[in-house]
């Protein structure tokens, strides 16, 4: 009979350790290069699963040991100190181990998904951090089903941990807009830039809020452009040169345009409900300026193209000091066709496709759209048009691959199908329109029906001459659906219809 004092658990753990030693002796990792490719992949998958299971098990034992309290000594302030001293990994690592174990204990749905292999430990850490930092309202929403929704979204959409973190922050900001604004304000208060002489040059570091950081990155990339064939600078060197160019141009003429065809801009993804809510709040305040400011509406936050949450207060600031340009989009978030007027995708047309796709659309590739190229689905040399319906974001590598093997790309309402010329199915890509732009409709009141939407581009001056732009894309609010997205069969890609009726334009003013 095994009791709490029985050595059986220790013997079992020692057996696991000896099994690992036997594996290393019998199949040295240094010799893995001689194994078959399938063998290496199988071993890696098995080791990943074992490490994950052992980490979950270790966390359960750690929590039990902490609760017993027999670890305490005069040398340790708390359990994290004891753990750090025993492992020698440092207090930060020890705190992370305990927090992960606590999170799995408090979120059984996450623990079960990890045990089934549907989520990994990084997903669990992401949700643990969300719960630890959440306000009372967000924690209540998590307990009321929000956590299950996030787990389902991560498993069904096969989201990476960073992608899950972005969706979780957007969901949290929808539940508690005030907390999201407070978090943004706290980050902004930390803004700083330091410069110092170092190694014959100047070194420094800076911290900016998410919106200001995206403005800086966008401005620098607008100057960097595409390197010439004989340009052997690294990307870091070209970005440093762009910063110098921007500073020099500002000193000379007060502008950072340097002849760029498209003025630097930011793209914000905003739902119609959010746009209406922010404007309605502003009108209520203007009608009664002596009263306290109205509470922020419980609507989805704005997002940058990469999914970074932009709280409502920052969105209102961008909306206030801007010049509007609108582009109509249909109910699937796809802008209108502009016809066969040019060969290359430039200016607003390119920005529209990048905002729609948001990343390289090759199955499994996650390179952001701003670093990708726009490919003609029906090649221009084969009669394809330079239009939004014929454009797709592909990174340079996959763009070349499409042309090398003549990949057939078939647009879907929510993504693209990829086939080889012989009809072999390569994969299906789904655009991130459902998860990253909108939270679960069941957690947000007054969701709007599916409808055509608009796009507002906000040009924001800075001082007398400001070159940065902010662009607000208003996607549709999708109607609720049940079940998973339909997959694609391995059948050859169907023939595209040469003509597609464009969506209907609004009148001179948006419907809100």
C-alpha positions, -999 to 999 in steps of 0.1 A, spaced: 0 0 0 14 34 -10 12 62 16 23 98 16 56 87 30 61 59 5 92 62 -17 72 50 -48 68 84 -64 106 91 -60 114 57 -75 91 64 -104 106 98 -110 141 83 -109 130 57 -134 119 85 -158 153 101 -154 172 68 -160 150 62 -191 161 95 -204 198 86 -198 192 53 -216 177 71 -246 207 94 -248 232 65 -245 214 43 -271 204 70 -296 228 100 -291 213 133 -302 246 142 -319 240 114 -343 205 124 -352 217 137 -385 220 101 -398 184 93 -389 156 93 -414 137 125 -415 105 109 -403 124 94 -373 137 128 -363 103 144 -365 87 116 -345 114 118 -318 110 156 -316 72 153 -312 76 127 -285 101 147 -266 80 178 -268 50 159 -255 70 144 -227 85 177 -216 50 192 -216 35 164 -195 64 165 -171 61 202 -167 24 199 -158 32 171 -134 61 190 -118 38 220 -113 13 199 -94 40 186 -71 54 221 -66 20 235 -55 16 206 -31 51 212 -17 43 249 -13 11 242 6 28 217 30 51 245 41 81 223 51 103 240 26 105 272 47 138 283 62 155 314 74 173 318 41 141 320 19 117 349 19 91 328 1 86 297 -20 100 313 -51 133 320 -32 134 283 -22 128 272 -57 154 296 -71 180 284 -45 174 247 -53 175 251 -91 200 279 -94 179 294 -123 171 327 -107 140 341 -90 123 351 -123 123 316 -136 112 302 -103 83 327 -101 73 317 -137 72 280 -128 50 286 -98 27 310 -117 22 285 -146 14 257 -121 -11 280 -103 -27 290 -135 -32 254 -146 -47 246 -112 -71 275 -114 -81 269 -151 -90 232 -155 -101 238 -191 -66 250 -200 -50 221 -181 -72 196 -199 -64 211 -233 -26 210 -225 -29 173 -214 -47 165 -247 -20 182 -266 -43 208 -281 -25 237 -264 11 240 -254 27 255 -223 32 289 -240 -6 290 -246 -11 282 -209 14 309 -198 -5 334 -220 -38 327 -205 -23 326 -170 -9 361 -175 -42 373 -188 -60 360 -157 -34 373 -132 -36 409 -147 -73 409 -154 -97 433 -137 -126 420 -117 -150 424 -147 -127 404 -170 -121 377 -144 -159 373 -140 -162 371 -178 -135 344 -179 -153 324 -153 -186 328 -171 -174 311 -203 -149 335 -218 -120 312 -209 -137 283 -227 -142 305 -257 -105 315 -258 -94 279 -255 -118 269 -283 -106 297 -305 -70 288 -300 -75 251 -306 -99 254 -336 -79 282 -352 -45 265 -344 -33 299 -331 2 304 -319 8 317 -284 15 353 -296 -17 352 -318 -37 339 -288 -23 367 -267 -34 394 -292 -69 379 -294 -71 376 -256 -61 413 -251 -87 423 -277 -114 402 -259 -103 416 -225 -105 452 -238 -140 446 -251 -151 434 -216 -135 462 -197 -126 492 -219 -116 514 -189 -90 488 -178 -76 486 -214 -73 524 -215 -56 525 -181 -30 499 -193 -23 519 -224 -19 551 -203 5 533 -179 26 522 -209 26 557 -223 38 571 -189 68 548 -192 79 564 -226 116 573 -226 145 577 -250 182 577 -239 213 582 -259 249 579 -249 284 578 -265 296 543 -269 325 526 -288 332 556 -309 295 561 -318 261 567 -301 240 540 -285 207 542 -268 173 527 -261 137 538 -261 103 527 -249 71 538 -266 35 529 -264 22 505 -290 7 532 -313 38 555 -312 60 525 -318 40 515 -348 42 551 -361 80 550 -358 83 516 -374 61 526 -403 79 558 -409 113 541 -410 101 513 -433 87 539 -457 122 554 -460 140 520 -461 121 507 -491 133 477 -510 171 473 -512 189 474 -545 204 442 -559 239 453 -549 228 465 -514 247 444 -489 235 462 -458 217 442 -431 181 452 -423 193 466 -390 218 488 -408 192 500 -433 168 509 -405 196 528 -387 203 547 -420 166 554 -423 165 570 -389 194 592 -398 177 601 -431 145 610 -413 163 632 -388 183 650 -415 153 656 -437 133 670 -407 161 694 -400 163 705 -436 127 709 -446 105 697 -417 93 667 -436 102 630 -436 87 622 -470 120 620 -490 101 614 -522 81 584 -510 52 576 -533 29 567 -504 30 588 -472 37 568 -441 5 557 -424 -10 535 -397 -38 510 -404 -63 505 -376 -90 478 -378 -122 492 -363 -156 476 -362 -187 497 -372 -200 492 -337 -169 507 -322 -169 536 -345 -205 544 -337 -199 539 -300 -170 563 -298 -188 590 -318 -219 586 -297 -198 590 -265 -182 621 -279 -216 636 -288 -229 629 -253 -200 647 -237 -203 677 -261 -240 680 -253 -232 682 -215 -196 694 -212 -200 702 -175 -209 667 -166 -184 639 -159 -171 622 -190 -194 593 -201 -180 558 -195 -164 541 -225 -188 519 -244 -184 481 -241 -173 476 -277 -144 459 -294 -111 479 -293 -94 491 -324 -64 471 -335 -32 477 -355 -27 454 -385 -7 429 -365 -35 426 -339 -21 450 -312 -49 464 -292 -55 502 -295 -78 513 -266 -108 536 -273 -92 567 -258 -62 564 -282 -86 557 -311 -106 588 -303 -74 609 -303 -65 595 -338 -100 602 -350 -99 638 -337 -68 651 -355 -71 635 -389 -82 638 -425 -106 612 -437 -104 591 -469 -129 563 -472 -128 530 -491 -159 509 -493 -156 472 -485 -181 444 -488 -195 422 -460 -165 399 -460 -141 428 -455 -128 428 -491 -124 463 -507 -139 470 -541 -122 462 -574 -105 491 -592 -101 473 -625 -71 467 -648 -56 501 -647 -20 494 -637 4 465 -636 19 470 -601 1 473 -568 9 507 -554 -5 533 -530 -41 528 -518 -46 496 -537 -16 479 -521 -26 492 -487 -61 478 -491 -48 443 -499 -23 444 -470 -50 455 -446 -73 427 -459 -47 399 -457 -25 412 -429 2 385 -435 16 363 -462 -13 341 -472 7 309 -480 -5 281 -457 14 282 -425 34 314 -432 30 343 -407 52 370 -422 34 403 -418 19 419 -448 41 450 -447 71 428 -454 53 409 -482 47 414 -519 14 415 -538 9 387 -563 -16 386 -592 -37 355 -586 -43 353 -624 -9 364 -637 -8 397 -654 9 382 -684 -21 358 -686 -47 385 -687 -51 391 -649 -62 425 -637 -45 447 -611 -74 446 -588 -82 439 -552 -100 406 -560 -69 395 -580 -43 405 -554 -29 384 -526 -1 390 -501 29 366 -504 63 369 -488 92 371 -513 101 334 -508 66 321 -514 60 346 -542 89 331 -561 77 296 -553 43 303 -567 59 313 -600 84 285 -600 59 257 -597 29 275 -612 7 272 -581 -30 277 -586 -46 300 -561 -84 300 -557 -100 328 -536 -125 318 -510 -149 340 -491 -126 338 -460 -92 330 -475 -75 311 -503 -70 275 -516 -36 265 -530 -31 237 -555 -2 224 -577 -7 223 -614 -17 186 -613 -45 194 -588 -27 183 -556 -40 203 -527 -12 222 -509 -33 239 -482 -60 264 -473 -54 297 -457 -81 315 -436 -78 353 -433 -78 365 -397 -111 383 -399 -130 364 -372 -106 362 -343 -82 391 -344 -107 418 -353 -137 408 -332 -143 390 -299 -168 363 -295 -202 378 -303 -218 360 -273 -197 381 -250 -205 415 -266 -240 430 -265 -258 445 -294 -238 429 -322 -247 443 -356 -260 423 -385 -238 414 -415 -236 444 -438 -213 464 -461 -188 486 -443 -165 515 -449 -129 524 -445 -117 557 -432 -81 568 -436 -69 594 -411 -40 616 -421 -25 630 -389 -4 662 -391 24 668 -366 31 704 -359 30 724 -391 40 694 -413 32 658 -402 39 630 -427 25 601 -408 -10 588 -416 -34 567 -396 -57 545 -415 -89 531 -400 -104 501 -416 -140 493 -405 -146 456 -411 -180 439 -410 -194 424 -379 -199 388 -390 -231 370 -382 -227 342 -356 -221 308 -371 -218 273 -355 -193 246 -361 -159 248 -377 -149 263 -410 -153 239 -439 -120 225 -450 -109 221 -486 -107 188 -504 -77 178 -525 -96 183 -557 -81 205 -584 -87 242 -581 -119 253 -598 -118 276 -627 -123 313 -617 -152 332 -632 -138 361 -653 -163 386 -640 -174 393 -604 -200 419 -597 -186 446 -574 -203 456 -541 -226 486 -540 -210 519 -531 -225 541 -504 -236 576 -511 -215 606 -503 -216 600 -466 -210 568 -445 -242 553 -429 -231 564 -395 
